[in-house]
Amino acid sequence: MKLKVQSNINQLFSNKALVRLIIPLVVESLFGSTIGFVGMIMVASVGEAAVSAVSLVENINFLILFFLASLATGGAIIIAQNIGKGEIETARNAAKQLLYTTILLALFFMTLLIIGNRFLLTLIFGTIEPVVMEMAQTYFLITVISYPFMSVMHSISAVFRSMGISKTPMLVTIIMSTINIVLCAILIYGFNMGIQGAAFAALTSRICGSALMIMLIRNRRNKIFINQILKIKLEFATIKNILKVGVPTGIDSGMFQLGKLIMQSLIATFGTASIAANAVVGNAFNIIFIPILIIAFVRSRAVYNIISNFANSY
């Protein structure tokens, strides 16, 4: 048994296999992080108040979207386990339930934040300048609508990765980021829409990305495909299993971002210029740390999958 287990570990946990998975994930994460960053750079022409507003809102957006992404990754573990056991139909059903779960949670967060828009901004960031608050509210109200679309992106990306396909999510993210950059330039510089232009560009690019993902996952050539998406049937036993793995993963992954959000609330007390300066430096550090976080995350998930596969086999 020792020889068999060691052979499985060498096969599943080789550095070569990890590199093939890590590189597309790093590229995907780098391009994904450009959506808020590009908007922040382009609205700099409007002034430091606009940069500050985008920065404050993106910290909240990133916390919610990071939680949804981690939840999707937890669901992908359930799917991968079923694939490993040869239960393909069960895996396909779990993929559909994962999609429904993340969309419902995203709709909940979206509704909550639309209703409590100004209250939440005031609660976290205190008495920021009126012009910054007004811009932040505008940007927040538009970008929060993208939560359900990003939940689709994260869920289907996780399904592809559970099949060992990481290039497809990477390519879709590159397309989505390109759309965002082009629209940002057109709306901000061409139509002088300022912070609204950045928000609408982010929303439109995410809608396009989610639509493309749905088209790709419906392809029956995939081992795991999702069809009849609009024929909604919730299976709470499967959803419970997804949440059991995904929620702790989301909380664990979100703690660092929550700490950043708390730090941002302290910096907000120093004034608009301090918020803008922290935003620029913070985004630069995010880009630097993305490869490190991805490598650590993939390593931990690989170990988890090996243990799960071993437990299912014996």
Sine and cosine of phi, psi and omega as CSV:
sin_phi,cos_phi,sin_psi,cos_psi,sin_omega,cos_omega
0.00,0.00,-0.59,0.81,0.00,-1.00
-0.87,0.50,-0.68,0.73,-0.02,-1.00
-0.90,0.43,-0.63,0.78,-0.01,-1.00
-0.92,0.40,-0.70,0.72,0.00,-1.00
-0.90,0.44,-0.69,0.73,0.00,-1.00
-0.89,0.45,-0.62,0.79,0.02,-1.00
-0.90,0.43,-0.67,0.75,0.03,-1.00
-0.90,0.44,-0.65,0.76,-0.01,-1.00
-0.90,0.43,-0.69,0.72,0.01,-1.00
-0.89,0.46,-0.57,0.82,-0.03,-1.00
-0.96,0.27,-0.68,0.73,-0.10,-1.00
-0.99,0.12,-0.46,0.89,-0.21,-0.98
-0.89,-0.46,0.46,0.89,0.01,-1.00
-0.95,0.30,0.49,-0.87,0.01,-1.00
-0.89,0.45,-0.57,0.82,0.00,-1.00
-0.89,0.45,-0.68,0.73,0.01,-1.00
-0.91,0.42,-0.63,0.78,0.00,-1.00
-0.92,0.39,-0.63,0.77,0.01,-1.00
-0.89,0.46,-0.66,0.75,0.01,-1.00
-0.89,0.46,-0.49,0.87,0.02,-1.00
-1.00,0.08,-0.63,0.77,-0.12,-0.99
-0.94,0.34,-0.71,0.70,-0.09,-1.00
-0.84,0.54,-0.77,0.64,0.06,-1.00
-0.88,0.47,-0.58,0.82,0.02,-1.00
-0.91,0.42,-0.66,0.75,0.02,-1.00
-0.90,0.44,-0.73,0.69,0.02,-1.00
-0.87,0.49,-0.70,0.71,0.01,-1.00
-0.87,0.49,-0.71,0.71,-0.03,-1.00
-0.92,0.39,-0.63,0.77,0.02,-1.00
-0.89,0.45,-0.71,0.70,0.01,-1.00
-0.93,0.36,-0.61,0.79,0.02,-1.00
-0.89,0.46,-0.59,0.81,-0.02,-1.00
-0.96,0.26,-0.21,0.98,-0.02,-1.00
-0.97,0.26,-0.29,0.96,-0.11,-0.99
-0.88,0.48,-0.80,0.60,0.05,-1.00
-0.95,0.33,-0.58,0.82,-0.07,-1.00
-0.92,0.39,-0.70,0.72,0.00,-1.00
-0.90,0.44,-0.68,0.73,0.05,-1.00
-0.86,0.51,-0.64,0.77,0.00,-1.00
-0.91,0.41,-0.66,0.75,0.00,-1.00
-0.91,0.42,-0.70,0.71,-0.09,-1.00
-0.95,0.30,-0.53,0.85,0.03,-1.00
-0.98,0.19,-0.05,1.00,0.06,-1.00
-0.87,0.50,-0.44,0.90,0.04,-1.00
-0.92,0.39,-0.35,0.94,0.02,-1.00
-0.99,0.17,-0.51,0.86,0.00,-1.00
0.66,-0.75,0.19,-0.98,-0.04,-1.00
-0.92,0.38,-0.43,0.90,0.04,-1.00
-0.89,0.45,-0.65,0.76,0.01,-1.00
-0.92,0.39,-0.68,0.73,0.04,-1.00
-0.87,0.50,-0.69,0.72,0.00,-1.00
-0.89,0.46,-0.68,0.73,-0.02,-1.00
-0.89,0.46,-0.73,0.68,0.02,-1.00
-0.88,0.47,-0.67,0.74,-0.02,-1.00
-0.88,0.48,-0.72,0.69,-0.02,-1.00
-0.88,0.47,-0.72,0.70,-0.04,-1.00
-0.94,0.35,-0.65,0.76,-0.03,-1.00
-0.90,0.44,-0.49,0.87,0.08,-1.00
-0.90,0.44,-0.65,0.76,0.06,-1.00
-0.94,0.34,-0.72,0.70,0.01,-1.00
-0.84,0.54,-0.70,0.72,-0.05,-1.00
-0.90,0.43,-0.61,0.79,0.02,-1.00
-0.88,0.47,-0.74,0.68,-0.01,-1.00
-0.92,0.39,-0.72,0.69,-0.04,-1.00
-0.93,0.37,-0.54,0.84,0.04,-1.00
-0.92,0.38,-0.62,0.79,0.06,-1.00
-0.89,0.45,-0.71,0.71,0.01,-1.00
-0.89,0.45,-0.62,0.78,0.02,-1.00
-0.91,0.42,-0.66,0.75,0.02,-1.00
-0.92,0.39,-0.61,0.79,0.07,-1.00
-0.88,0.47,-0.67,0.74,0.04,-1.00
-0.89,0.46,-0.63,0.78,0.03,-1.00
-0.91,0.42,-0.62,0.78,0.07,-1.00
-0.89,0.46,-0.64,0.77,0.05,-1.00
-0.91,0.41,-0.56,0.83,0.02,-1.00
-0.90,0.44,-0.49,0.87,0.05,-1.00
-0.90,0.43,-0.67,0.74,0.05,-1.00
-0.88,0.47,-0.68,0.74,0.01,-1.00
-0.90,0.44,-0.71,0.70,-0.01,-1.00
-0.89,0.46,-0.61,0.80,0.03,-1.00
-0.89,0.46,-0.68,0.74,0.02,-1.00
-0.92,0.39,-0.60,0.80,0.07,-1.00
-0.89,0.45,-0.68,0.73,0.02,-1.00
-0.88,0.47,-0.53,0.85,0.01,-1.00
-1.00,0.06,-0.04,1.00,0.01,-1.00
0.99,0.14,0.19,0.98,-0.01,-1.00
-1.00,-0.08,0.97,0.25,-0.13,-0.99
-0.92,0.39,-0.68,0.73,-0.01,-1.00
-0.89,0.46,-0.64,0.77,0.05,-1.00
-0.90,0.43,-0.62,0.78,0.02,-1.00
-0.91,0.41,-0.65,0.76,0.03,-1.00
-0.90,0.43,-0.64,0.77,0.03,-1.00
-0.92,0.39,-0.64,0.77,0.03,-1.00
-0.90,0.44,-0.58,0.81,0.03,-1.00
-0.90,0.44,-0.67,0.75,0.02,-1.00
-0.92,0.40,-0.66,0.75,0.00,-1.00
-0.92,0.39,-0.56,0.83,0.08,-1.00
-0.89,0.45,-0.68,0.73,0.01,-1.00
-0.88,0.48,-0.72,0.70,0.02,-1.00
-0.89,0.45,-0.66,0.75,-0.05,-1.00
-0.89,0.46,-0.75,0.66,-0.04,-1.00
-0.93,0.37,-0.60,0.80,0.03,-1.00
-0.90,0.43,-0.69,0.72,0.01,-1.00
-0.89,0.46,-0.68,0.74,0.04,-1.00
-0.91,0.42,-0.65,0.76,0.02,-1.00
-0.90,0.44,-0.65,0.76,0.05,-1.00
-0.90,0.43,-0.60,0.80,0.05,-1.00
-0.89,0.45,-0.76,0.65,0.02,-1.00
-0.89,0.47,-0.67,0.75,-0.01,-1.00
-0.87,0.49,-0.75,0.66,-0.01,-1.00
-0.88,0.47,-0.70,0.71,-0.02,-1.00
-0.87,0.48,-0.68,0.74,-0.07,-1.00
-0.98,0.18,-0.44,0.90,0.11,-0.99
-0.93,0.38,-0.69,0.72,0.00,-1.00
-0.93,0.37,-0.70,0.71,-0.07,-1.00
-0.98,-0.19,0.52,0.85,-0.09,-1.00
-0.78,0.62,-0.93,0.37,-0.08,-1.00
-0.92,0.40,-0.60,0.80,-0.01,-1.00
-0.87,0.49,-0.70,0.71,-0.02,-1.00
-0.92,0.40,-0.69,0.72,0.01,-1.00
-0.87,0.49,-0.67,0.74,0.02,-1.00
-0.93,0.37,-0.64,0.77,-0.01,-1.00
-0.88,0.47,-0.68,0.73,-0.08,-1.00
-0.99,0.14,-0.71,0.71,-0.16,-0.99
-0.96,-0.28,-0.01,1.00,0.09,-1.00
0.94,0.33,-0.51,-0.86,-0.08,-1.00
-1.00,-0.01,0.97,0.25,0.08,-1.00
-0.97,0.23,0.24,-0.97,-0.04,-1.00
-0.84,0.54,0.61,-0.79,-0.04,-1.00
-0.80,0.60,-0.64,0.77,-0.03,-1.00
-0.92,0.39,-0.60,0.80,0.04,-1.00
-0.93,0.37,-0.68,0.74,0.02,-1.00
-0.88,0.48,-0.68,0.73,0.00,-1.00
-0.89,0.45,-0.70,0.71,0.02,-1.00
-0.92,0.40,-0.64,0.77,0.00,-1.00
-0.89,0.45,-0.67,0.74,0.04,-1.00
-0.87,0.50,-0.71,0.70,-0.01,-1.00
-0.87,0.49,-0.75,0.66,-0.02,-1.00
-0.91,0.42,-0.65,0.76,-0.03,-1.00
-0.90,0.44,-0.74,0.67,-0.06,-1.00
-0.87,0.49,-0.56,0.83,-0.02,-1.00
-0.99,0.16,-0.73,0.69,-0.08,-1.00
-0.95,0.31,-0.45,0.90,-0.01,-1.00
-0.91,0.41,-0.39,0.92,0.04,-1.00
-0.92,0.39,-0.33,0.94,-0.02,-1.00
-0.99,0.17,-0.13,0.99,-0.04,-1.00
-0.82,0.57,-0.77,0.64,0.01,-1.00
-0.87,0.49,-0.59,0.80,-0.01,-1.00
-0.94,0.35,-0.62,0.78,0.05,-1.00
-0.94,0.33,-0.50,0.87,0.06,-1.00
-0.91,0.42,-0.59,0.80,0.09,-1.00
-0.90,0.44,-0.71,0.70,0.03,-1.00
-0.84,0.55,-0.78,0.63,-0.06,-1.00
-0.91,0.43,-0.67,0.74,-0.05,-1.00
-0.91,0.42,-0.75,0.67,-0.05,-1.00
-0.94,0.33,-0.57,0.82,0.10,-0.99
-0.86,0.50,-0.68,0.74,0.01,-1.00
-0.91,0.42,-0.60,0.80,0.04,-1.00
-0.90,0.44,-0.70,0.72,0.04,-1.00
-0.87,0.49,-0.67,0.74,-0.01,-1.00
-0.92,0.38,-0.51,0.86,0.05,-1.00
-0.92,0.40,-0.39,0.92,0.08,-1.00
-1.00,0.03,0.01,1.00,-0.04,-1.00
1.00,0.10,0.26,0.96,0.00,-1.00
-0.95,-0.31,0.95,-0.31,0.00,-1.00
-0.93,-0.37,-0.20,0.98,-0.01,-1.00
-0.96,0.29,-0.59,0.81,-0.03,-1.00
-0.88,0.48,-0.78,0.63,0.07,-1.00
-0.86,0.51,-0.58,0.81,0.01,-1.00
-0.89,0.46,-0.73,0.69,-0.03,-1.00
-0.91,0.42,-0.64,0.77,0.03,-1.00
-0.90,0.43,-0.65,0.76,0.03,-1.00
-0.90,0.43,-0.62,0.78,0.05,-1.00
-0.89,0.45,-0.70,0.72,0.03,-1.00
-0.88,0.47,-0.71,0.70,0.00,-1.00
-0.88,0.48,-0.68,0.73,0.00,-1.00
-0.92,0.39,-0.61,0.80,0.04,-1.00
-0.90,0.44,-0.69,0.72,0.05,-1.00
-0.86,0.51,-0.68,0.73,0.00,-1.00
-0.88,0.47,-0.71,0.70,-0.02,-1.00
-0.89,0.46,-0.72,0.69,-0.02,-1.00
-0.90,0.44,-0.72,0.70,-0.01,-1.00
-0.91,0.41,-0.63,0.77,0.05,-1.00
-0.84,0.54,-0.74,0.67,-0.01,-1.00
-0.89,0.47,-0.68,0.73,-0.03,-1.00
-0.92,0.39,-0.74,0.67,-0.10,-0.99
-0.96,0.27,-0.59,0.81,-0.05,-1.00
-0.99,0.13,-0.77,0.64,-0.07,-1.00
-1.00,0.05,-0.55,0.83,-0.03,-1.00
-0.99,0.13,-0.69,0.73,-0.07,-1.00
-0.95,-0.32,0.05,1.00,0.04,-1.00
0.80,0.61,0.67,0.74,-0.04,-1.00
-1.00,0.06,-0.14,0.99,0.07,-1.00
0.86,0.51,-0.75,-0.66,-0.09,-1.00
-0.92,0.39,-0.49,0.87,0.08,-1.00
-0.91,0.42,-0.61,0.80,0.04,-1.00
-0.88,0.47,-0.68,0.73,0.03,-1.00
-0.89,0.45,-0.66,0.75,-0.02,-1.00
-0.92,0.39,-0.72,0.70,0.00,-1.00
-0.92,0.39,-0.55,0.83,0.05,-1.00
-0.90,0.43,-0.70,0.72,0.02,-1.00
-0.89,0.46,-0.71,0.70,-0.01,-1.00
-0.89,0.45,-0.74,0.68,-0.04,-1.00
-0.89,0.45,-0.67,0.74,-0.01,-1.00
-0.90,0.44,-0.60,0.80,0.00,-1.00
-0.95,0.30,-0.58,0.82,0.09,-1.00
-0.89,0.46,-0.71,0.70,0.02,-1.00
-0.89,0.47,-0.69,0.73,0.00,-1.00
-0.89,0.46,-0.69,0.72,-0.01,-1.00
-0.92,0.39,-0.62,0.79,0.03,-1.00
-0.89,0.45,-0.67,0.74,0.03,-1.00
-0.91,0.42,-0.64,0.77,0.02,-1.00
-0.89,0.46,-0.68,0.73,0.01,-1.00
-0.89,0.46,-0.66,0.75,0.04,-1.00
-0.87,0.49,-0.67,0.74,-0.06,-1.00
-0.95,0.32,-0.63,0.78,-0.07,-1.00
-0.97,0.23,-0.26,0.97,0.03,-1.00
-0.99,0.15,-0.13,0.99,0.00,-1.00
-0.93,0.37,0.87,-0.50,-0.06,-1.00
-0.95,0.31,-0.10,0.99,0.09,-1.00
-0.96,0.27,-0.33,0.94,0.07,-1.00
-0.94,0.34,0.56,-0.83,0.08,-1.00
-0.87,0.49,-0.68,0.73,0.07,-1.00
-0.92,-0.39,0.91,-0.42,0.07,-1.00
-0.80,-0.61,0.36,-0.93,0.01,-1.00
-0.86,-0.52,0.86,-0.51,0.06,-1.00
-0.85,-0.53,0.20,-0.98,-0.01,-1.00
0.76,0.65,0.76,0.65,-0.05,-1.00
-0.88,0.47,-0.59,0.81,-0.04,-1.00
-0.97,0.23,-0.20,0.98,0.08,-1.00
-1.00,0.05,0.99,0.14,-0.18,-0.98
-0.98,0.20,0.79,-0.61,0.10,-1.00
-0.60,-0.80,0.95,-0.31,-0.05,-1.00
-0.99,0.10,0.75,-0.66,0.07,-1.00
-0.91,-0.42,0.97,-0.23,-0.20,-0.98
-0.94,0.35,-0.43,0.90,0.05,-1.00
-0.91,0.41,-0.68,0.73,0.04,-1.00
-0.93,0.38,-0.68,0.73,0.02,-1.00
-0.88,0.48,-0.63,0.78,0.02,-1.00
-0.88,0.48,-0.68,0.73,0.02,-1.00
-0.90,0.43,-0.64,0.77,0.02,-1.00
-0.90,0.44,-0.72,0.69,0.00,-1.00
-0.92,0.39,-0.56,0.83,-0.01,-1.00
-0.87,0.49,-0.60,0.80,0.03,-1.00
-1.00,0.00,-0.66,0.75,-0.15,-0.99
-0.97,0.26,-0.63,0.78,-0.06,-1.00
-0.90,0.44,-0.76,0.65,0.07,-1.00
-0.85,0.52,-0.61,0.79,0.05,-1.00
-0.89,0.46,-0.68,0.73,0.00,-1.00
-0.91,0.41,-0.68,0.73,0.01,-1.00
-0.91,0.42,-0.70,0.71,0.01,-1.00
-0.87,0.50,-0.73,0.69,-0.04,-1.00
-0.94,0.33,-0.49,0.87,-0.07,-1.00
-0.99,0.12,-0.19,0.98,-0.07,-1.00
-0.90,0.44,-0.63,0.78,0.02,-1.00
-0.90,0.43,-0.70,0.72,0.01,-1.00
-0.92,0.39,-0.55,0.83,0.06,-1.00
-0.90,0.44,-0.64,0.77,0.07,-1.00
-0.88,0.47,-0.64,0.77,0.05,-1.00
-0.90,0.44,-0.61,0.79,0.01,-1.00
-0.91,0.41,-0.65,0.76,0.05,-1.00
-0.90,0.44,-0.67,0.74,0.04,-1.00
-0.89,0.45,-0.62,0.78,0.03,-1.00
-0.89,0.45,-0.60,0.80,0.02,-1.00
-0.91,0.42,-0.54,0.84,0.06,-1.00
-0.95,0.32,-0.67,0.74,0.00,-1.00
-0.90,0.43,-0.52,0.85,-0.01,-1.00
-0.87,0.49,-0.41,0.91,0.00,-1.00
-0.96,0.27,-0.24,0.97,-0.04,-1.00
-1.00,0.05,-0.16,0.99,0.04,-1.00
0.91,-0.42,0.17,-0.99,-0.10,-0.99
-0.90,0.44,-0.66,0.75,-0.02,-1.00
-0.89,0.46,-0.64,0.77,0.01,-1.00
-0.92,0.40,-0.63,0.77,0.03,-1.00
-0.89,0.46,-0.71,0.70,-0.02,-1.00
-0.90,0.44,-0.68,0.73,0.00,-1.00
-0.90,0.44,-0.69,0.73,0.02,-1.00
-0.90,0.44,-0.57,0.82,0.00,-1.00
-0.89,0.46,-0.72,0.70,-0.03,-1.00
-0.90,0.43,-0.74,0.67,-0.01,-1.00
-0.92,0.39,-0.65,0.76,-0.02,-1.00
-0.88,0.48,-0.66,0.75,0.03,-1.00
-0.92,0.39,-0.58,0.81,0.06,-1.00
-0.90,0.44,-0.67,0.74,0.02,-1.00
-0.92,0.38,-0.58,0.81,0.04,-1.00
-0.86,0.52,-0.69,0.72,0.00,-1.00
-0.90,0.43,-0.62,0.78,0.00,-1.00
-0.92,0.40,-0.65,0.76,-0.12,-0.99
-1.00,0.07,-0.23,0.97,-0.03,-1.00
-0.82,0.57,-0.76,0.65,0.01,-1.00
-0.86,0.52,-0.63,0.78,-0.01,-1.00
-0.90,0.43,-0.72,0.69,-0.02,-1.00
-0.91,0.42,-0.64,0.77,0.00,-1.00
-0.90,0.43,-0.71,0.70,-0.01,-1.00
-0.88,0.48,-0.72,0.70,0.01,-1.00
-0.89,0.46,-0.67,0.74,-0.03,-1.00
-0.92,0.40,-0.71,0.70,-0.03,-1.00
-0.90,0.43,-0.65,0.76,0.04,-1.00
-0.85,0.52,-0.72,0.70,-0.03,-1.00
-0.91,0.41,-0.65,0.76,0.02,-1.00
-0.93,0.38,-0.59,0.81,0.01,-1.00
-0.90,0.44,-0.70,0.72,0.03,-1.00
-0.88,0.48,-0.69,0.72,0.00,-1.00
-0.87,0.50,-0.70,0.71,-0.03,-1.00
-0.91,0.41,-0.59,0.81,0.03,-1.00
-0.90,0.44,-0.71,0.70,0.01,-1.00
-0.89,0.46,-0.67,0.74,0.00,-1.00
-0.90,0.44,-0.70,0.71,0.01,-1.00
-0.90,0.44,-0.62,0.78,0.02,-1.00
-0.91,0.42,-0.69,0.72,-0.01,-1.00
-0.91,0.42,-0.57,0.82,0.00,-1.00
-0.96,0.27,-0.38,0.92,-0.10,-1.00
-1.00,0.02,-0.35,0.94,-0.11,-0.99
-0.83,-0.55,0.00,0.00,0.00,0.00
